[in-house]
Amino acid sequence: MKVHVDQDRCEGHGRCYATAPAVFAPDDIGNGHALGDGTVEAEHERRARLAVANCPELAISIDEPATTGDAR
Amino acid sequence: MGDHAPVTDWATDFDHTDDVWAADPYAIWSQLRETCPVAHTTRYGGAWLPTSYDDIASIAYDTERFTSRSVVMSEFRPPHALAPEGIAPPISSDPPFHKGSRRLLLPIFSPQAIDKLEPSTRAYCEELIDQMRGREIVDAAAEYAQHIPVRVIANMLGLPEADADRFRGFVNHVLEGVSLPLEKRAAGMMKLFEYLMVHIDDHIANPRDDLISFLLGSERDGEKLDPFQVVRTIALLLIAGIDTTWSAIGASLWHLAGNPADRERLVAERDLMPLAMEEFLRAYAPVTMARLVREDMDWNGCPMKAEEWVLLPFPAANRDPAAFADPDTVVIDREVNRHAAFGLGIHRCAGSHLARMELRVALEAWLDAFPSFELADPEAVRWSGGQVRGPRVLPVRVMSQP
C-alpha cells in the first residue's frame, strides 16, 4: 500500500509522524509528509492505518494495490 | 465566578463562567447534545454554543462566515479597524492575512525545534519535584503544573523568569476576567502591552537569541515586522502558552490520582505514555475557542446575528458519542483517537508540539518521583471556569521513592 498526505488539508497536528514514524516525517513547519514515494512496508501497515485514523484533518489517503484489496 | 446571575436554563441562557459549568461542563454538553445541540444565550451581547463534533468542526473550518477577530468571549469586541491581523496575530487573524503571520511562528514551534527544549524542561520539572519531596501532601496544580509552562515560555520569548507571577496575573485577567466591565478589561490589556513594550524596546537596543529578537528581525512581504505587531504576537504566545498547558498537566495528574488502575498500568508500561497522553488530551481538552458571526445569517436553522459570539468547545467535540466510542470513559490505550484538543483547521494550536512535550516530560518526571499518589481531598479540587479548563487546586498525597 501507499500513503499520501494532502498538503492542502494538513495543518501540522503531527499525529501521523508520532503514530507511524517509519512512514511519515515532519517538515520545517511541522506538516506531515510520507517518506520516500509513500510506499509502506508490510510491517508498518498497521501503524500507517492508525495514523490515517488519527489524523484530525482527514488529510491522509491510502492507495491499496488492486491485487491485495482487503482493506481492513 | 464573576458577577453573573446563575444559569437556570442551559439551552437558552448558558454562561461558561457559571460555577456549575466549571464543576462539570460535560454533563451540560451531553444533555444539550441530546436536546438542543446548538444552545444560545443573550449574555455577552449574544452567543451560540454548538456541542456536536460535526457542528464544532464545521464552524472551525468556516472562516468566511465566522471571524477570529476575537477568540475570547467577553463583553468586549475588538475594533474592526484592527483587521486583518487583529489584536493578537495570527490567532485573531482571518485569511488571507493569517497565513503569513502563522508561517513566521511555525518553524519555531516545529517538533524539531521543540525537541531542543526537552532537557531544560525536564531539569525544571525535577527542580520543582525536589522542592516537594519529604512532604505528604502537595498541590499538584499550584506547586507543579502551573510553573512548568510559565518558565518554558518565558525563556523561549526572552522575558525574565522572575516575572512569572505577573504573567499569570495578565493571563488570568484575559482568560478569566471576561465578566469585567469593558473599561476594566481594556485597562488590564493595556498593562500587559505596556509591560511587553518595555521588554521589546530593550530587545531592540540589545538583540539576543530568543523569540522576541527573532520576531523583531523577521520580515513579512519584504518588510520588517513593526514592533506593534511583534508585541501583539508575543502577548498571544504568553496568554496561549500558560493556562492551557498548566491545565493539561493538572487534569492528567488529577485523573491518575483518582484512578489507581490507570496510574499503576502507566507506571508499569511506560510505552503507553503517547497513547495515554492523547487520551488525557481528548477527555480533558482544556481549550474552548470563540468566533464572531460576520453577518446576519441562518446557520442550520439558527438565526445568527452579526457580532454574536460562537463558542467552539473542543472538549465537547471530544466527548461526542457520534465521533468517539464510549466517549466519557478514559481508555489510556485508546488507539483510534481523532480528537480536536488543539482545534481544527487553519488555527490548529501553533504551540501544540511544545504543549505535548511539556505534558509528556511533566508526567514522566512526576511518575519517576511519585509512582504512587492519590487525591488527598477530592472535595478540595477546584477547576477553572471560562474557556480554559483545568484544576487550579489539586491536593494530592504522595509517597516518595526512597
Interface residues (C-beta under 8 A of the other chain):
Chain A: E11 G12 H13 G14 R15 Y17 A18 P26 D28 I29 G30 L50 A53 N54 C55 P56 E57
Chain B: R103 L106 P107 F109 S110 P111 Q112 P274 E278 E335 V336 N337 R338 H339 A340 F342 L344 G345 I346 R348 S352 H353 R356
